[in-house]
Amino acid sequence: MMASVGSLPFLVETNGDSTLLMMILHSRNLKFSPKLGTVNASSFEYSGARGFGRGRLNYRCGSRGLLYLMGNNRHIRALGKSSGTSEDKDESEDDVLQATIEKSKKVLALQRELLQQIAERKKLVSSIDSESIPETEGTQGSSISNEYSDENLLSDSNSRKGFASIGSAGENQNGGIVFSNFVHSREKEIPDVSSVDIDEGFDKVEEEEDKLSPAEISSSRLYVNEQLSNKRYETIKADTPPIEIKKSAKTSSLKYETLEDVLESNLREVVNESNNVESEGEKPPPLAGANAMNVILAAAECAPWSKTGGLGDVAGSLPKALARRGHRVMVVVPRYGNYAEVQETGVRKRYKVDGQDMEVTFFQAYIDGVDFVFIDSPIWRHLDNNIYGGNRVDILKRMVLFCKAAAEVPWHVPCGGVCYGDGNLAFIANDWHTALLPVYLKAYYRDHGVMKYTRSVLVIHNIAHQGRGPVEDFNYVDLPEHYIDLFKLYDPIGGEHFNIFAAGLKAADRIVTVSHGYAWELKTSEGGWGLHGIIHENDWKLRGIVNGIDTKDWNPRFDVHLTSDGYTNYTLETLHSGKHQCKAALQKELGLPVRKDVPLLAFIGRLDQQKGIDLIAEAIPWMMGQDVQLVMLGTGRPDLEQMLRQFESQHHDKIRGWVGFSVKMAHRITAGADILLMPSRFEPCGLNQLYAMNYGTIPVVHAVGGLRDTVKPFNPFEESGLGWTFGSAETNKLIDALGNCLLTYRNYKESWEGLQQRGMTQDLSWDNAAQQYEEVLVAAKFQW
Ligand SMILES: Nc1ncnc2c1ncn2[C@@H]1O[C@H](COP(=O)(O)OP(=O)(O)O[C@H]2O[C@H](CO)[C@@H](O)[C@H](O)[C@H]2O)[C@@H](O)[C@H]1O
């Protein structure tokens, strides 16, 4: 049999289920002498998720313009077709077609049978679960085993054996399998099966697959390119005329006009069945599947150990949501104090900062499926209550040391006995404090062919703080001279200066910011704080993802700060009594008159220009003319702290100004207040309004950034919306909105309860955001 060997590009469309694939082969430029044969899909990779992928297919095939494609995944039996013309007249075209269709039917029947088996086994597992296994929170270990459970069930016993004998896998503390260095999976060639006959082809591929680890199989499947949008796919599809198969007397019995019809119809059937199987059983958690990566989030703060604001919350909770999806996730953060639950690893390293050798040691804890690694050095010890304290150069040196050490954590710190390694790895850096990390990754490693497969994503939580300084500050960051261009920025206020955020934004593979609204605002001269030009230029790699909330920590049902001093936990069902009890407890704790009917307003936040506390200050004379109580919790600018104290002493029967940082009070105020004020001048996302809504507390917000994205204005005609918004940061606008809010509170109880109910029943969890972060991470991974 004459066989031809070559290579052609293909596009692949996945159906959203990693066990099935619909492949459409685009072979416009294909020139070969086709003869039915086999195809080596050695470059065949797919995302495993809904979407599109592309790749290059090396083939050896023959006959009749038909290709029988085999993926490296044993569960993929995809048919494609080529536009090649046949010169071989030995076999009739129709026979070949018929044979191919029969073969595909057999494969599909097999898949159907396997899906049935999955359904049965799932039922069995869930009945065992419900009878004997106590419910546990998703841990890394359990997530990973879930991730592969379908595939295990789909595979034969050999494949299970294959999964069990992973060379690079280790055990994490939870007993789950963790995959270390994925780099080899990209470097290792997928075995060539081009020379096998079609009948033996599948078996051969399966044999070869059994030699690969899941990491390798998974990596080999992956080739997601975000640029490859549906539009592009459609265009290419339109360019490629569908291959009409002429009906002859022999083919007249065929129901389908084209092979594509046959395939699509059959596959659709199986996809539907697979969906039905899913819906019959318990809905599985959303998992990264083949997209599972090693992820290291680096931040200057991380709750509950260190927190000055929303960044700490995000660093403490986003990683857990990523781990629940099946990623191996680490958080790296400085060790500012002695934390009870963390242990020293014994690993010591030295890094140069401003010409001086500095030693760091690493501490570690494994909590909720996440490895928390704390970098210890005298440079930031005892800064618990002042983590951004010191002068500009002090802070800069701390960030230099932290970023240098964080970049090498995946090599040096064994978590659960196994280092993360630098393959299949992405760093998530946060704000200017860790914006040097993407730069170091490039300058120290990738420029020298090291960490070739490591990627970085930089998250903008607040563009107002940028790590600015005179150009000479470049000497502190210890980089090759030509890197200075990344840092140099000119703006009318600062003139030519050194800007760390600017360099990070340019060097990162992807940029995320914490809402869609803020992603847009960042590109304006008002919202970009001098970096709008750079953000504009890098718009292609920017994405807005609205923060979630930790629904265990910030949940009135489980809130540990509501279990004493007269407070109580509550749910939507017990909202009425529970919230009143919390309100009474708060009034009592703060020494305010305990009154059920008076609207209790609250503000929680950093006291600085961003939070619009001055608008509240200007509105206070109007407020004090109303029958309201106001509680303000904050710390920050000394003049604003003084203002809080002053308001309290002037209106002691109505106002409390709590100056300080108290997580307990933040929770109690959120539970006890009726209304939360957030008149922020700008707000990238804002977490307090999300917490408030989850506690049945109604937000009144300036419609800006993430506040606009998350607080839909109340519409009394449709009884929709979540709170009150005002369009510009002006006191009279705040007063208008608050006036309407108070009117509704007093006179329209049902509308009020509707607002509370809608707020409390939203899905504010991190799961949705984590899925979007995963898309960004995968896009970064396949970006060169
Ligand atoms: N005195 C105090 N005592 C106790 N707790 C206090 C407190 N002051 C503030 N907090 C807490 O700190 C957090 C503040 O988070 P925010 O998101 O509202 O603002 P922040 O501006 O810090 O965060 C930045 O990053 C986050 C995360 O991306 C973005 O949501 C936000 O828009 C952006 O400005 C909340 O958990 C709040 O309860």
PDBQT file of the ligand as one rigid body, heavy atoms in Angstrom, charges set to zero:
ROOT
HETATM    1  N1  LIG A 801     -10.260  49.080  59.573  1.00  0.00    +0.000 N 
HETATM    2  C1  LIG A 801     -10.518  47.886  59.126  1.00  0.00    +0.000 A 
HETATM    3  N2  LIG A 801     -10.687  46.867  59.981  1.00  0.00    +0.000 NA
HETATM    4  C2  LIG A 801     -10.930  45.630  59.521  1.00  0.00    +0.000 A 
HETATM    5  N3  LIG A 801     -11.047  45.326  58.235  1.00  0.00    +0.000 NA
HETATM    6  C3  LIG A 801     -10.874  46.307  57.354  1.00  0.00    +0.000 A 
HETATM    7  C4  LIG A 801     -10.608  47.620  57.730  1.00  0.00    +0.000 A 
HETATM    8  N4  LIG A 801     -10.484  48.375  56.648  1.00  0.00    +0.000 NA
HETATM    9  C5  LIG A 801     -10.664  47.555  55.612  1.00  0.00    +0.000 A 
HETATM   10  N5  LIG A 801     -10.911  46.305  56.034  1.00  0.00    +0.000 N 
HETATM   11  C6  LIG A 801     -11.117  45.120  55.260  1.00  0.00    +0.000 C 
HETATM   12  O1  LIG A 801     -10.223  45.168  54.162  1.00  0.00    +0.000 OA
HETATM   13  C7  LIG A 801     -10.881  44.724  53.008  1.00  0.00    +0.000 C 
HETATM   14  C8  LIG A 801     -11.003  45.884  52.070  1.00  0.00    +0.000 C 
HETATM   15  O2  LIG A 801     -11.206  45.410  50.825  1.00  0.00    +0.000 OA
HETATM   16  P1  LIG A 801     -11.651  46.301  49.601  1.00  0.00    +0.000 P 
HETATM   17  O3  LIG A 801     -11.721  45.434  48.450  1.00  0.00    +0.000 OA
HETATM   18  O4  LIG A 801     -12.941  46.951  49.935  1.00  0.00    +0.000 OA
HETATM   19  O5  LIG A 801     -10.585  47.460  49.479  1.00  0.00    +0.000 OA
HETATM   20  P2  LIG A 801      -9.016  47.672  49.182  1.00  0.00    +0.000 P 
HETATM   21  O6  LIG A 801      -8.997  49.041  48.668  1.00  0.00    +0.000 OA
HETATM   22  O7  LIG A 801      -8.204  47.423  50.368  1.00  0.00    +0.000 OA
HETATM   23  O8  LIG A 801      -8.581  46.637  48.100  1.00  0.00    +0.000 OA
HETATM   24  C9  LIG A 801      -8.073  46.736  46.746  1.00  0.00    +0.000 C 
HETATM   25  O9  LIG A 801      -8.001  45.387  46.299  1.00  0.00    +0.000 OA
HETATM   26  C10 LIG A 801      -9.227  44.728  46.382  1.00  0.00    +0.000 C 
HETATM   27  C11 LIG A 801      -9.005  43.286  46.005  1.00  0.00    +0.000 C 
HETATM   28  O10 LIG A 801      -8.840  43.118  44.662  1.00  0.00    +0.000 OA
HETATM   29  C12 LIG A 801     -10.267  45.392  45.521  1.00  0.00    +0.000 C 
HETATM   30  O11 LIG A 801     -11.514  44.782  45.751  1.00  0.00    +0.000 OA
HETATM   31  C13 LIG A 801     -10.357  46.863  45.852  1.00  0.00    +0.000 C 
HETATM   32  O12 LIG A 801     -11.252  47.503  44.969  1.00  0.00    +0.000 OA
HETATM   33  C14 LIG A 801      -8.996  47.489  45.800  1.00  0.00    +0.000 C 
HETATM   34  O13 LIG A 801      -9.035  48.859  46.135  1.00  0.00    +0.000 OA
HETATM   35  C15 LIG A 801     -12.197  44.159  53.467  1.00  0.00    +0.000 C 
HETATM   36  O14 LIG A 801     -12.072  42.835  53.832  1.00  0.00    +0.000 OA
HETATM   37  C16 LIG A 801     -12.482  45.012  54.684  1.00  0.00    +0.000 C 
HETATM   38  O15 LIG A 801     -13.368  44.405  55.564  1.00  0.00    +0.000 OA
ENDROOT
TORSDOF 0
